[in-house]
Amino acid sequence: MGICMFGVTATSVSYHVEDESITLEFPEMLHIGTSWILEIAYIGIINDKLSGFYRSVYTDAENNVQ
C-alpha cells in the first residue's frame, strides 16, 4: 500500500484487526496549525458502531452541526 504525505511515503503502517484501525508513521512530525488532507481508498460499510470507519457528528461553538 502506498501511503504518501505530499510525496513522503509512510515509514510504517500498523493494522489493528480488533478495533479495525491503522496507525501511520511518517518520517516528519505534523506541525500544529497546519492543515492536512489524508485520502484513503476504502471498500466496506460505514456505520455508527464507533469502530473502523464510522459516521459521526457534533455541534460546534456556533451551534452548527458538523
PEKA-V529380 format. One record per helix or strand of 2 or more residues. SS is the DSSP state (helix for helix, strand for strand). FROM is the first residue (numbers start at 0). LEN is the number of residues. Records with the same first field share a line. If there is no record, write none. Layout:
BEGIN
SS=FROM-LEN, FROM-LEN
END
This chain:
BEGIN
strand=3-2, 7-2, 11-5, 20-5
END
